[in-house]
Amino acid sequence: MIEHTVSGNADGVEKHDTGFHVTEINEHNVQDVLQDSLHKPLVLFCGSAQSPDSEKGLSTLKRVLSRFGGRIAMVTLDCDAHPMIAQQLGALRPPVAKLIAQGQILAELTGLEPEDQLLRLFTQLGGEPGEEVLESTDGSDAAPDQLDQVLRTVEQAILAGNTTAAEQMLRQALSEADAEMAPRLRVRLARLLVLLDRLDDASVENEQLPETSVARAEVTALLFFARERQALAPVEALTQRCAADAADHEARFGLAVYAALGQDFDAAKEHLFQLMTVAQHYRDDIAQKALIALVDVMGSEHPDAKHIRRRLFALLH
């Protein structure tokens, strides 16, 4: 059985000192717990003592979700103790975590994803996260915690306008990082270089990432949008042009590019779908290519990623 680093009570609900609750599913409460997703999003983590990654995935998810002040519920299932429930929930290969809202599965995770990626995903449903309130109970997460601290310091430097210091910190951390930590650092460095419009340098970093990795796909997509941006008029001018002429395809595509790079994914997808609806083959299907790139920038676990793929498929067929 998976060990939990919290204290339990007679109701089957575990409560951390911080007020963060974790509910264990069993045959008596499974329907009630899942029904709760109609009122509040929840993460259902299915783990097994037979899976060496279950403890790590559970610990990571608890730590990240604890930052949302109970706005996203945490539910666990011991697949060893309740194999029939695991089968019914499609949790045949633990660890697996299902992000559920309004009774629908929005994404499947393992908890082994980078914590900044999990934070971005959960922020879509739970609002802005607060400070981390759960600490690791053993040394297994020491390296990720150190990495997260580096990335937080980098973000603070960028927000303060000190991009030179941010780049130096990332390069220093990369020189000392192991194979597990390096990809997250390299992706963040590439994103910073894109922000600074140093696209050749960003491409060099991207080439160091594994060819088939999600990280490389994200940076490749960012470079796609950044190269398109180089030829664009300022966003204010494009906004005026779109307001004056809704059929200005160049202006609409330009606004989508700016929105994607600014992480306004809703605006980006709507501009691109509108362009596809009226001019699907504009610039050799550039809107279609941009939508595929947008999903890579968002990450496949983003709640809207599956919706974009389905909508794109419908338009193409």
C-alpha positions in Angstrom: 0.0 0.0 0.0 1.2 3.5 -0.8 2.4 5.4 2.3 1.0 8.9 2.9 2.9 11.6 4.7 -0.2 12.9 6.5 -2.3 11.9 9.4 -5.6 10.2 8.9 -8.9 10.2 10.7 -12.0 8.0 10.9 -13.7 9.5 7.9 -11.1 8.3 5.5 -10.1 11.9 4.8 -6.5 12.9 5.5 -5.8 16.4 6.6 -2.4 18.2 6.5 -1.6 20.8 9.1 -2.0 23.4 6.3 -5.7 22.5 5.7 -4.9 20.6 2.5 -7.2 17.5 2.3 -6.6 14.2 0.6 -9.5 11.7 0.3 -8.9 8.0 -0.3 -11.4 6.3 -2.6 -12.9 3.0 -1.6 -16.0 1.0 -2.6 -18.2 3.0 -0.2 -17.4 6.6 -1.3 -16.2 6.3 -4.9 -19.5 7.6 -6.5 -19.8 10.5 -4.0 -16.2 11.5 -4.5 -16.5 11.6 -8.3 -19.8 13.4 -8.1 -18.0 16.2 -6.2 -16.2 17.0 -9.5 -19.4 18.6 -10.7 -18.8 21.3 -8.1 -15.0 21.5 -7.8 -12.2 20.2 -10.0 -10.2 17.3 -8.6 -7.1 15.3 -9.3 -7.6 11.5 -8.9 -4.2 9.8 -8.3 -4.1 6.1 -8.8 -1.0 4.5 -7.4 0.5 1.1 -6.5 3.2 -0.1 -4.2 4.3 -2.3 -7.2 5.2 0.9 -9.1 8.4 2.5 -8.0 7.2 5.9 -9.4 4.0 6.0 -7.5 5.5 7.6 -4.3 7.3 10.3 -6.3 4.2 11.1 -8.4 2.0 11.3 -5.4 4.4 13.5 -3.5 4.8 15.9 -6.4 1.1 16.3 -6.9 0.4 16.9 -3.2 3.1 19.5 -3.1 1.8 21.3 -6.2 -1.9 21.1 -5.3 -1.3 22.3 -1.8 -0.7 25.7 -3.3 -4.2 26.1 -4.5 -5.9 26.5 -1.1 -8.3 23.7 -1.5 -9.7 25.0 -4.9 -8.7 21.7 -6.5 -9.5 18.5 -4.6 -7.0 15.7 -4.2 -8.3 12.1 -4.3 -6.2 8.9 -4.2 -6.8 5.3 -5.1 -4.7 2.4 -3.9 -4.9 0.1 -6.9 -3.5 -2.8 -5.0 -6.3 -2.7 -2.4 -9.1 -1.9 -4.8 -8.3 -3.5 -8.2 -11.9 -3.5 -9.4 -12.2 0.2 -8.9 -8.9 0.7 -10.7 -10.2 -1.3 -13.6 -13.5 0.7 -13.7 -11.5 4.0 -13.7 -9.1 2.8 -16.4 -6.1 2.9 -14.1 -4.5 -0.3 -15.3 -0.9 1.1 -15.3 -0.2 3.1 -12.2 0.9 5.7 -11.5 -1.7 7.7 -13.4 -3.5 10.9 -12.3 -6.8 12.1 -13.9 -7.7 15.7 -13.9 -11.5 15.8 -13.6 -14.0 18.7 -13.8 -17.7 18.7 -14.4 -17.6 15.0 -14.5 -15.3 15.0 -17.5 -11.6 13.8 -17.6 -9.7 16.8 -18.9 -6.2 15.4 -18.8 -4.2 12.4 -17.7 -0.9 12.8 -15.8 1.5 10.8 -13.8 2.8 13.4 -11.3 6.2 13.0 -12.8 5.8 16.0 -15.1 7.9 19.1 -14.4 6.3 21.0 -11.5 6.1 24.3 -13.5 4.1 22.4 -16.2 1.7 21.1 -13.5 1.3 24.6 -12.0 0.4 26.0 -15.4 -2.2 23.3 -16.0 -3.8 23.6 -12.5 -3.8 27.4 -12.7 -6.3 27.1 -15.5 -8.8 25.6 -13.1 -7.8 26.7 -9.7 -6.6 30.3 -10.2 -3.1 31.6 -9.2 -1.2 29.3 -6.8 0.1 30.5 -3.5 3.3 29.6 -1.8 4.3 26.0 -1.4 3.0 24.7 1.9 3.9 21.0 1.9 7.5 19.8 2.3 9.0 16.6 1.1 9.4 14.0 3.9 12.5 12.4 2.5 15.6 13.3 0.4 14.1 11.9 -2.9 12.7 15.3 -3.9 15.8 17.4 -2.9 16.9 17.9 -6.5 13.5 19.0 -7.9 13.1 21.4 -4.9 16.5 22.9 -5.6 15.6 23.2 -9.3 12.3 24.9 -8.5 14.1 27.4 -6.3 16.4 28.2 -9.2 13.5 28.7 -11.5 11.6 30.9 -9.0 14.7 33.1 -8.6 15.0 33.3 -12.4 11.4 34.4 -12.7 11.9 37.1 -10.1 14.9 38.4 -12.0 13.0 38.5 -15.3 10.1 40.3 -13.6 12.6 42.8 -12.2 13.9 43.4 -15.8 17.3 41.8 -15.0 17.4 39.3 -17.9 21.2 39.2 -17.9 21.3 37.9 -14.4 18.5 35.4 -15.2 20.5 34.1 -18.1 23.6 33.8 -16.0 21.7 31.9 -13.3 20.3 29.4 -15.9 23.6 28.8 -17.6 25.3 28.3 -14.2 22.6 25.9 -13.1 22.8 24.0 -16.4 26.6 23.5 -16.0 25.9 21.7 -12.7 22.6 19.9 -13.6 22.2 16.2 -14.0 20.4 14.6 -16.9 17.0 14.8 -15.1 17.2 18.5 -14.3 18.9 19.8 -17.5 15.9 19.7 -19.9 13.7 22.0 -17.7 16.6 24.4 -17.3 17.3 24.4 -21.0 13.7 24.9 -21.9 13.5 27.9 -19.6 16.7 29.3 -21.0 15.4 28.9 -24.6 12.2 30.7 -23.6 14.2 33.5 -22.2 16.3 33.8 -25.4 13.1 33.9 -27.4 11.8 36.7 -25.2 15.0 38.6 -25.9 14.6 37.9 -29.7 17.9 35.9 -29.7 16.4 33.2 -31.9 19.7 31.7 -33.1 20.9 31.2 -29.5 17.5 29.7 -28.6 17.9 27.3 -31.6 21.3 26.2 -30.3 19.7 25.3 -26.9 16.8 23.6 -28.6 19.2 21.3 -30.5 20.6 20.0 -27.1 17.1 18.7 -26.2 16.2 15.1 -27.2 14.6 15.1 -30.7 11.3 13.5 -29.7 10.9 15.2 -26.4 7.9 17.3 -25.3 10.5 20.0 -24.3 11.9 20.2 -27.8 8.5 20.4 -29.3 7.6 23.3 -27.0 10.7 25.3 -27.9 10.4 24.5 -31.6 6.8 25.9 -31.5 8.0 29.0 -29.7 10.6 29.6 -32.3 8.0 29.2 -35.0 5.9 32.0 -33.5 9.0 34.2 -32.7 10.2 34.0 -36.3 6.7 35.0 -37.5 6.7 37.9 -35.1 9.9 39.4 -36.7 8.0 40.4 -39.8 4.9 41.8 -38.0 3.8 45.3 -37.5 3.3 46.4 -33.8 0.3 44.8 -32.1 -1.5 48.1 -31.8 -1.4 48.6 -35.6 -2.7 45.1 -36.2 -5.5 45.6 -33.7 -6.6 48.7 -35.5 -6.4 46.9 -38.9 -8.5 44.0 -37.6 -11.1 46.4 -36.2 -11.3 48.2 -39.5 -11.4 45.1 -41.7 -12.4 41.7 -40.2 -11.1 40.1 -43.4 -7.6 41.4 -42.9 -6.0 37.9 -42.7 -2.5 39.2 -42.2 -3.5 41.3 -39.2 -5.6 38.5 -37.7 -2.7 36.0 -38.0 -0.3 38.6 -36.5 -2.6 39.1 -33.5 -2.6 35.3 -33.0 1.2 35.2 -33.0 1.4 38.0 -30.4 -1.2 36.2 -28.3 0.6 32.9 -28.4 3.9 34.4 -27.4 2.1 36.3 -24.6 0.5 33.0 -23.4 -3.0 34.4 -24.1 -3.9 31.0 -25.6 -7.7 31.7 -25.7 -7.2 34.7 -28.0 -4.6 32.9 -30.1 -6.8 29.9 -30.8 -9.9 32.1 -31.6 -7.9 34.2 -34.1 -6.5 31.1 -35.8 -9.8 29.3 -35.9 -11.5 32.4 -37.3 -8.8 32.6 -40.0 -9.2 28.9 -40.8 -13.0 29.3 -41.1 -12.8 32.1 -43.8 -9.4 31.4 -45.4 -8.2 27.9 -44.5 -5.4 27.8 -47.1 -4.1 31.3 -46.4 -0.3 31.3 -46.7 -0.1 27.5 -47.3 -2.2 26.6 -44.4 -0.3 28.7 -41.9 -3.3 28.9 -39.5 -3.4 25.1 -39.3 0.4 24.9 -38.6 0.1 27.6 -36.0 -2.7 25.7 -34.2 -0.5 22.6 -34.0 2.3 24.7 -32.7 0.0 26.4 -30.2 -0.8 23.0 -28.6 2.9 22.3 -28.3 3.4 25.6 -26.5 0.5 25.0 -24.2 1.4 21.4 -23.5 -0.7 18.4 -24.3 -2.0 18.3 -20.7 -3.5 21.7 -21.0 -7.3 21.5 -20.7 -7.9 23.1 -24.0 -5.4 21.1 -26.0 -7.7 18.2 -26.7 -10.5 20.6 -27.6 -8.2 22.4 -30.1 -7.2 19.1 -31.8 -10.9 18.0 -32.1 -12.0 21.3 -33.5 -9.1 21.3 -36.0 -9.9 17.8 -37.1 -13.6 18.8 -37.6 -12.5 21.7 -39.8 -10.2 19.6 -41.9 -12.7 16.8 -42.4 
